[in-house]
Amino acid sequence: MRRRIPVAIEGIERRICLIRGEKVMLDADLAVLYQVETKTLNRAVRRNPDRFPDDFMFRLTKDELENLRCQIGTSSWGGRRYQPYAFTEHGVAMLSSVLNSKRAVQVNLRVIRAFISLREALATHKDLARKIEDLQRQQKEHGEQLGAVYSIVKSLIEAPAKPKPRIGFTAALARPR
């Protein structure tokens, strides 16, 4: 009996990579979530090539795989003989029809929600950046009033700088004897 792996959206979001300008998940990560072997998942995909066009799934090149290994720190010893498949959000949605299990449907719902929350987070950051640019443009037009507002907004967005703790003995902190 296989061990149940909880599927949290936060865990799924960490497995989403940006490759070729697309947000994708790799076949090995999806296989773990679906609780199947990677070769089983890939076999199901190869048996249904008409369901996975190029905008749903693509195979990584050797350079992309090497770059990915450098980013996530995996060993080049052993491992896979073939380049992994990368599935876009639509490709992941299609996987549930190919794998055809209750687990696949549940995981698919979570993965799609993770893609959606990631998209919303990126949209929020873009909106915020656009608003700041608008404020900067208006600052040039309206002068000091908007300059004060802009500096307040900027200070709220930026992380506060933490002062570095002093290391070593300080005479002011020494206790009298």
N, C-alpha and C positions, 0 to 999 in steps of 0.2 A: 504494500500500500504506500502510495506517495505521500510525503509530508505536505500539509496544506501551507502554502505560502501566502501570507496576507498581502493584498494588493492595495497599497495606499497611493493616492494620486501624487503625493510628494515624491515617493520613490520612483514612480513612473516618469515624472518630470525630469529627474536627474538623469534618466537614461535617454532622453531625447537629445540628439546631436544636430548640429548645423553642418550639413555637407552639401556642397554645390548650391548653396543658397537656399536649401530646403531643410525644414525641420523633419528629421527622420528618426526611426528606431532601427537598430540592427537586429538581424534574424536571431542571434544568440540571446539577446536580451528578451525578445518576444517569446522565444522558446521557454525561457525560465518562467516567465509570467504565465504562459499557457500550460506549463508543466508537461511539456513534450520535449523530445530530443530535437536538437537543431536540424539534424538530417531528416527527421520526420516532417518538420515544418517545411523545409526546403523541397522535399519530395512532393508534398501536397501542392506547393506553389508551381513546381515544374509540371505537374499533371494538369494544371489549369492555366496555361499561359495566356489565354484570351481574357482572363479576369485580371491580369496584372500588366497593363501597358507601362511604358517607360515613365509616365508621370505618376504612377502608383508605386513603382519599385524599380531599383536599379542595383547593379553589382558594383561594388567599390573597385577602383583601380588599385594597383600595387602601391602607387605613391600615396593615395588617400589612406590606404590601410596602414602604411608605415607612419604617416603623419598622425593617424589616430592612435597608434601604439605609443608614439612619443608623448601624446597628450595625456593618455590615461595610465601610462607607465606599465604596460604589460610586457612580458618577456617575449623575445622573438624565438625562443627555443620551444620546440614542440608546437602544440596548438593546431590551428586549422591548416589544411592544405589548399583551400580555395578562398578567394576573397568573399567576404560576407555580402549578403543582400541588405540593402537599406530600404525600408518601407516608409512611404509618406503617410500622412493621416488617412488618405483615401485607401492606400494599400492595406493599412492596418484594419480598416473597416471591412475590406474584402476578405481578410483572413478568417473572420468568424464564419463566413459561408463555406470556406474551404475546409476548415478544421472540424466544424459541425459537432460541437459539444457544448454542454451547459457552461463549463469553465471558460470556453472561448468567448461565449456571448458576454459573460460577466466581465472578463478581462477587457474585452473590446469596449464596453461601456466606460470603464475606468480610463482606458488609454485615450479614447476620444475626448473625455472630459479633461484629461491632463493637457492634451493639445489645445483645447479651447481655453483653459485657464492661462496657459502660456501665451496664447495669442492675445488674450485680454490684457495681460500684464504688459506685453510689448506695446500694445495700442495705448495703454495708459501712459507709459513713459514717452511715447512719441507725442501724445497730446500735451503732456506737461512741457516737453522741450519746445513744442510749437508755441505754447502760451508764453514761455519765457522769451522766446525770440520776438514775439509780438510786443511784449513789455519793453524789450530793449529798443525796438523801433519807436515805440511811443515815447520812451524816455528821451530820445533825441528830439522829438517834436515838442514835448511838454516840459522838459527840463527837470528841475530838482524834485518836484512832487512825485513823479513816477520813479525817479532814481531811488528815493527812500523806500518806496513800495518794492521795487525790484531787489534791493539789497536785503530786505526782510525775507522775501520769498526765497531768494537764493540761499540765505543762511538757514532757512528751514529745510531746504532740500539737501544741502550738503551735510555730510556727516561731521559732527563736531570733532575737532582735532583733540586727541587725548594728550595731555602733557606727559612727557617722559619722566618716569620716577628717577630720582637721583640715586646713584649707586655709591656706596661707601659711607665713611664716617663724616658727619657734619657737626661742627663745633656747637652750633646753635641748638642742636637736638641732644647734646650730651647732658647727662644728669650731673648736678653738682655732687661732690663727694663729701 
